Amino acid sequence: MSPTLTPSPIVATVDFEADGIQHGFLRLPYSRDDSAWGSVLIPITVARNGEGPTALLTGGNHGDEYEGPIALFDLARRLSVDALTGRVIIVPALNYPAFRAGTRTSPIDKGNLNRSFPGAPFGNPTEKIADYVTRHLLPLADIVLDFHSGGRTLDFLPFAAAHILEDKRQEAASFAAVAAFGAPWSVKMLEIDAVGMLDTTAEAMGKVFVTTELGGGGTATARTAAIAKRGTTNLLRHAGILKGEVERRDSRWLDMPSADCFTFSELDGMMEPLVDLGDPVVKGQPIGRAWPIDRTGSAPFEFTAKMDGILAARHFPGLVRAGDCIAVLGTI
């Protein structure tokens, strides 16, 4: 639907077509008890220098993931327009209410932004953010980088990723961008829950799309923050937007070829890891135990690998509940 037919309630305080660097906000009206005519102000930076490709860089799609916001707040501060050809749109904390609360979902409406696309201009606040991205930001972009990590409940090997796509030219361009990002690991991604994602919305528009999982545990480390910063610079150089050469790093490729990569708990308990991130496993090997916590003397439930591979992600908190993902395997 045309933006002119259904305007978004979100108003940008920046001009996307103006040259130079602008720091402003996406102002989302939000009437609430403590501010009848209040707004959510989502920080945004637009840097443009003439004609050229556009990169859309987003972090904080989930509010408890920090490598992206660290890298993008840093980039917004240090970016020089003279080093650019084209345009960079930076939204360091896309789900700003969740980011301020340090939660995966929005405290306003419990919306999971990365399950809310393409959104709705008359929906809840999370859906309005998704709608604005879908109809106003994505159409401007040639390449999209959306940062993720494990948040408070998962921990990952630090990787950049793209999806296997029907359009093989688009797929090849996305995997080339992943390689340029230069994370220690690179993944050909399989999603177990792709409905409503920014990823699939951007890919359906034909965009080159790169995502990441750079750690987890609801924090960042010096190492993962550095990977995010270096990768952002590399991606912009690869896209021909930022001057300079891509800093090439060795990156090991992983595939996630099937649902057998994922292991879910069927009970509540206390997790005992039996392998660590990056460890090799073989099909049938025990990879973790869930101990009953309501009585002593009970045997733990043992989780086994459904395929050969390495441990690419694990459940982070010590306690697990039925339905939680406790492990993700990848194949080299």
Phi and psi in degrees as a GROMACS rama.xvg file:
@    title "Ramachandran Plot"
@    xaxis  label "Phi"
@    yaxis  label "Psi"
@TYPE xy
-67.3839  137.402  SER-2
-58.765  -28.5135  PRO-3
-72.8559  -25.407  THR-4
-81.8446  -35.9735  LEU-5
-130.51  86.3937  THR-6
-65.8939  146.561  PRO-7
-77.0765  144.434  SER-8
-70.924  -15.8315  PRO-9
-79.0272  133.939  ILE-10
-118.907  130.049  VAL-11
-88.5189  136.678  ALA-12
-92.9669  8.32563  THR-13
-116.317  156.97  VAL-14
-103.259  112.678  ASP-15
-69.8066  -15.4996  PHE-16
-100.845  -5.32222  GLU-17
-84.8797  140.096  ALA-18
-72.2098  157.486  ASP-19
104.123  -171.704  GLY-20
-114.93  127.892  ILE-21
-125.125  133.036  GLN-22
-111.868  123.417  HIS-23
-155.37  -147.64  GLY-24
-142.218  154.806  PHE-25
-97.698  111.78  LEU-26
-94.1324  113.665  ARG-27
-103.889  110.957  LEU-28
-58.9606  133.642  PRO-29
-147.701  97.8388  TYR-30
-80.4508  128.361  SER-31
-147.983  175.555  ARG-32
-58.4234  -40.0813  ASP-33
-94.006  1.74134  ASP-34
-161.229  91.8807  SER-35
-58.6475  -39.2755  ALA-36
-111.541  41.2618  TRP-37
-77.8068  172.761  GLY-38
-144.619  154.855  SER-39
-99.3771  123.373  VAL-40
-103.133  106.594  LEU-41
-93.6508  115.06  ILE-42
-61.3283  140.662  PRO-43
-146.396  144.605  ILE-44
-125.309  135.957  THR-45
-122.539  125.078  VAL-46
-122.067  125.153  ALA-47
-139.589  139.141  ARG-48
-140.855  86.358  ASN-49
71.1668  -162.903  GLY-50
-79.9849  147.77  GLU-51
158.906  -178.91  GLY-52
-69.2325  162.072  PRO-53
-118.942  132.892  THR-54
-110.618  131.796  ALA-55
-105.358  120.029  LEU-56
-117.187  121.514  LEU-57
-130.135  142.714  THR-58
-132.247  173.446  GLY-59
64.2625  23.4424  GLY-60
-56.7287  -38.3539  ASN-61
-111.36  134.489  HIS-62
-77.1844  -7.19298  GLY-63
-109.085  26.6701  ASP-64
-123.479  123.546  GLU-65
-114.631  -16.6758  TYR-66
-61.4708  -42.5946  GLU-67
-61.596  -53.2363  GLY-68
-56.9881  -39.9461  PRO-69
-59.542  -50.6608  ILE-70
-64.3887  -38.0861  ALA-71
-83.3499  -35.6881  LEU-72
-62.2333  -37.959  PHE-73
-65.8911  -45.6779  ASP-74
-61.9636  -42.2036  LEU-75
-60.6223  -32.1943  ALA-76
-77.7503  -35.9526  ARG-77
-104.103  -4.75291  ARG-78
-67.1339  133.764  LEU-79
-108.251  127.705  SER-80
-64.0508  -28.6858  VAL-81
-66.9217  -19.7472  ASP-82
-88.4601  0.441639  ALA-83
-105.505  151.718  LEU-84
-133.972  105.51  THR-85
112.778  -142.889  GLY-86
-143.535  143.629  ARG-87
-125.497  126.933  VAL-88
-111.469  120.014  ILE-89
-117.505  119.717  ILE-90
-123.305  93.4669  VAL-91
-67.3646  -27.1128  PRO-92
-137.506  80.137  ALA-93
-63.192  -46.5548  LEU-94
-91.9572  75.7937  ASN-95
-61.2646  -40.1506  TYR-96
-60.3053  -40.6834  PRO-97
-67.3766  -39.0663  ALA-98
-61.3843  -45.4619  PHE-99
-65.3105  -30.2431  ARG-100
-88.0024  -12.3289  ALA-101
68.1845  33.1816  GLY-102
-122.109  157.572  THR-103
-65.4807  -43.5835  ARG-104
-109.294  164.421  THR-105
-69.9913  133.007  SER-106
-71.3139  -14.6611  PRO-107
-73.2087  -49.8067  ILE-108
-133.654  7.10656  ASP-109
63.6514  19.3877  LYS-110
-75.3968  132.85  GLY-111
-91.6351  105.095  ASN-112
-56.9576  -39.2543  LEU-113
-82.1148  15.6675  ASN-114
-129.836  18.8196  ARG-115
-115.485  -0.335808  SER-116
-78.4616  148.163  PHE-117
-80.1653  0.27592  PRO-118
84.9287  -175.014  GLY-119
-153.951  129.652  ALA-120
-66.3023  -20.5213  PRO-121
-112.298  19.5493  PHE-122
-87.6694  -159.308  GLY-123
-75.4978  172.765  ASN-124
-55.4571  -39.8247  PRO-125
-64.2375  -42.4995  THR-126
-65.3991  -32.4244  GLU-127
-67.8677  -38.9289  LYS-128
-63.3584  -46.6014  ILE-129
-59.5866  -41.9229  ALA-130
-62.4885  -42.3724  ASP-131
-64.4123  -42.4272  TYR-132
-61.357  -45.0648  VAL-133
-64.3986  -45.0609  THR-134
-98.9679  -13.9726  ARG-135
-123.002  -31.1796  HIS-136
-97.6487  -49.193  LEU-137
-58.2754  -40.1441  LEU-138
-61.3208  -21.6021  PRO-139
-80.1856  -19.7279  LEU-140
-94.0527  145.808  ALA-141
-99.8946  -33.6358  ASP-142
-136.741  140.277  ILE-143
-127.077  132.167  VAL-144
-121.259  115.957  LEU-145
-117.037  109.865  ASP-146
-77.1472  138.307  PHE-147
-141.154  159.893  HIS-148
-146.022  -168.138  SER-149
-79.812  -7.27319  GLY-150
60.2078  -152.833  GLY-151
-78.9093  -13.233  ARG-152
-115.71  -7.21639  THR-153
-135.82  158.283  LEU-154
-135.135  132.588  ASP-155
-121.016  151.413  PHE-156
-58.2921  141.001  LEU-157
-72.4845  112.182  PRO-158
-139.679  155.583  PHE-159
-104.928  154.119  ALA-160
-149.819  156.522  ALA-161
-140.34  167.993  ALA-162
-100.459  151.98  HIS-163
-72.2949  126.517  ILE-164
-124.191  157.156  LEU-165
-67.5142  -38.2366  GLU-166
-79.6324  103.139  ASP-167
-71.1287  -25.9916  LYS-168
-69.1586  -43.4513  ARG-169
-64.2326  -41.5948  GLN-170
-60.7177  -46.3006  GLU-171
-62.9015  -40.1531  ALA-172
-65.5113  -37.0777  ALA-173
-69.1148  -42.1102  SER-174
-67.9423  -32.3205  PHE-175
-64.7265  -38.4418  ALA-176
-68.0973  -37.4282  ALA-177
-60.4063  -45.5412  VAL-178
-61.4267  -39.7268  ALA-179
-66.8226  -35.4809  ALA-180
-53.1808  -43.6269  PHE-181
79.1448  34.0313  GLY-182
-70.0968  159.917  ALA-183
-57.0884  -30.1644  PRO-184
-128.143  146.759  TRP-185
-128.483  137.939  SER-186
-127.718  135.806  VAL-187
-90.2122  103.537  LYS-188
-86.4647  138.876  MET-189
-114.904  124.98  LEU-190
-94.0506  142.197  GLU-191
-95.4166  -10.7082  ILE-192
-150.658  78.2554  ASP-193
-93.2579  -4.94347  ALA-194
-70.1408  129.486  VAL-195
81.9294  13.1677  GLY-196
-88.5611  149.803  MET-197
-58.4317  -38.7439  LEU-198
-51.8903  -58.2168  ASP-199
-69.6834  -30.8297  THR-200
-65.4425  -45.6213  THR-201
-66.1743  -42.3182  ALA-202
-64.7114  -35.9511  GLU-203
-65.1085  -22.4127  ALA-204
-87.7916  -0.0654792  MET-205
85.7414  14.2388  GLY-206
-79.8267  150.172  LYS-207
-74.3658  122.464  VAL-208
-127.515  129.851  PHE-209
-126.902  136.663  VAL-210
-126.816  176.396  THR-211
-141.69  162.002  THR-212
-136.985  108.45  GLU-213
-113.584  16.8428  LEU-214
146.849  -136.675  GLY-215
159.856  -157.196  GLY-216
75.7525  14.7005  GLY-217
71.0302  26.5109  GLY-218
-154.456  -178.977  THR-219
-127.509  162.269  ALA-220
-118.23  166.949  THR-221
-57.7314  -39.2234  ALA-222
-65.8564  -48.6281  ARG-223
-70.5157  -34.0733  THR-224
-63.9693  -40.0297  ALA-225
-65.63  -38.6961  ALA-226
-60.8031  -43.253  ILE-227
-63.76  -44.8383  ALA-228
-64.5329  -48.7124  LYS-229
-63.1048  -41.9314  ARG-230
-63.7175  -38.6361  GLY-231
-62.4168  -47.1164  THR-232
-60.426  -45.0191  THR-233
-60.1163  -42.7117  ASN-234
-63.7964  -42.2604  LEU-235
-66.134  -36.0414  LEU-236
-68.6075  -42.1379  ARG-237
-59.4159  -38.0942  HIS-238
-76.8831  -5.98373  ALA-239
79.0569  17.3899  GLY-240
-95.2291  -37.0181  ILE-241
-111.233  134.797  LEU-242
-65.8448  151.679  LYS-243
113.473  167.197  GLY-244
-94.6302  144.983  GLU-245
-62.1324  131.073  VAL-246
-82.7792  100.559  GLU-247
-73.1481  133.509  ARG-248
-130.132  148.421  ARG-249
-66.7798  132.225  ASP-250
-136.174  129.464  SER-251
-91.265  132.805  ARG-252
-89.5709  136.894  TRP-253
-120.82  144.35  LEU-254
-107.527  148.346  ASP-255
-120.512  85.6362  MET-256
-83.0845  -15.669  PRO-257
-161.177  174.611  SER-258
-65.8922  -15.3477  ALA-259
-65.4499  -13.1334  ASP-260
-66.3764  -23.8261  CYS-261
-107.324  135.861  PHE-262
-121.913  131.379  THR-263
-119.677  145.056  PHE-264
-78.7879  143.413  SER-265
-108.386  10.7792  GLU-266
-155.581  163.311  LEU-267
-83.9145  147.188  ASP-268
175.379  -170.093  GLY-269
-107.227  125.529  MET-270
-80.211  133.964  MET-271
-117.05  107.595  GLU-272
-68.7044  141.129  PRO-273
-111.484  -10.7265  LEU-274
-138.94  157.601  VAL-275
-109.017  165.349  ASP-276
-53.92  132.986  LEU-277
88.1565  -9.45526  GLY-278
-73.039  142.038  ASP-279
-76.3139  147.518  PRO-280
-136.45  160.349  VAL-281
-122.031  156  VAL-282
-54.642  131.241  LYS-283
89.6719  -8.30397  GLY-284
-74.4888  135.851  GLN-285
-63.2492  131.243  PRO-286
-117.635  -11.4437  ILE-287
-175.03  161.94  GLY-288
-129.005  145.13  ARG-289
-112.973  113.724  ALA-290
-87.8326  132.062  TRP-291
-60.3469  140.877  PRO-292
-117.415  4.90555  ILE-293
-97.3322  -5.945  ASP-294
-162.547  156.28  ARG-295
-87.7636  164.149  THR-296
85.7114  0.149749  GLY-297
-95.1048  143.858  SER-298
-75.0296  146.106  ALA-299
-76.5623  158.074  PRO-300
-86.9393  133.205  PHE-301
-106.703  130.467  GLU-302
-97.5035  134.981  PHE-303
-120.156  152.171  THR-304
-69.1254  135.992  ALA-305
-92.7692  2.46353  LYS-306
-162.385  164.633  MET-307
-75.0169  147.997  ASP-308
165.824  -153.952  GLY-309
-130.094  156.715  ILE-310
-78.6706  113.625  LEU-311
-97.9194  -23.472  ALA-312
-155.386  155.688  ALA-313
-145.018  158.089  ARG-314
-64.8651  138.696  HIS-315
-95.2565  -51.8689  PHE-316
-63.4795  157.188  PRO-317
-70.7302  -27.2633  GLY-318
-99.7319  140.592  LEU-319
-122.565  149.03  VAL-320
-118.281  156.465  ARG-321
-55.8469  132.244  ALA-322
98.1051  -15.7247  GLY-323
-70.0478  142.545  ASP-324
-76.0408  124.361  CYS-325
-107.005  -15.497  ILE-326
-161.474  147.715  ALA-327
-130.504  128.721  VAL-328
-105.846  150.377  LEU-329
-129.36  160.64  GLY-330
-115.163  141.133  THR-331
